[in-house]
C-alpha cells in the first residue's frame, strides 16, 4: 500500500490552524482563558522561528493541555468542526487537485501535524483522507485529563508517528511520498521514497543541501508530484 504523508501549516495552507482553534476554544468557553492566552502567546513565539521554536512549542503544548483539563471532549470536537470549516477556505488552490492526484494513484493520504488532532480529524472526514496524527490529549469519561499523549510538533514527534505507521500500517520507505515545509518534516522525509520540501523555511533548506529532496512551490508542486507518481507507479500497480 502506498502512502502520502502531508504536513498542514505552511504546506497545505499559509496559516496556523492551532492558533485559530485556540481562539475558538476560548470564545466557546471550552478552554481556560488564562491557559488559552498563554498557548496563543507561545504559538506566536513559535511562528517567529529560530532557536525559540522548541521551548515555544513545549509551552504551547503545556498550556493547551492545562487549558482543556476537565473540558468536555464533545465540546472540543464541536469547536474543532467549526474551526475546520473556516480553515478549509484558507487551503492553497493546489490542495484539492493534489489530493485527487494521490487518490488516482491509490495513495492513502495521512496528515501529520503539530496541531491538535481534533481539527485534523475534521479535515480527514471532509476531504476523504485516510488518517491524521496530531497532538492528542488523554480522555477519561468524556473529558480531558490534562495529559498529553502525543506531541508531533516537538523534535522526535513526527519520527514517533512514522514509526507507529510502519508498525501498524506496514508503511514502506519506497512506497511513501512526503510533503512538508519545516525542519521537523525532515523526520518524515528520512522515511520516504520521495520527499518534497514545499517553500521550505531556512532550517529545512539547510538540511536538504545534501539530500535528494525536491524543492517545490505552489506553482510547481502539482507537476512535480505527478511526474514522480507516474514514474514510480507501474500500470499494474495503478490498476490495483
Secondary structure as UniProt FT lines:
FT   STRAND          2..6
FT   TURN            10..12
FT   HELIX           17..27
FT   TURN            28..29
FT   HELIX           33..47
FT   HELIX           50..52
FT   HELIX           53..67
FT   TURN            68..70
FT   HELIX           73..87
FT   HELIX           88..90
FT   HELIX           94..104
FT   TURN            105..106
FT   STRAND          107..116
FT   HELIX           117..127
FT   STRAND          131..140
FT   TURN            141..142
FT   STRAND          143..150
FT   TURN            152..153
FT   TURN            155..156
FT   HELIX           157..168
FT   HELIX           173..175
FT   STRAND          176..180
FT   HELIX           183..185
FT   HELIX           186..189
FT   TURN            190..191
FT   STRAND          194..198
FT   HELIX           202..207
FT   HELIX           208..210
FT   STRAND          214..216
FT   TURN            218..220
FT   HELIX           221..232
FT   HELIX           235..239
//
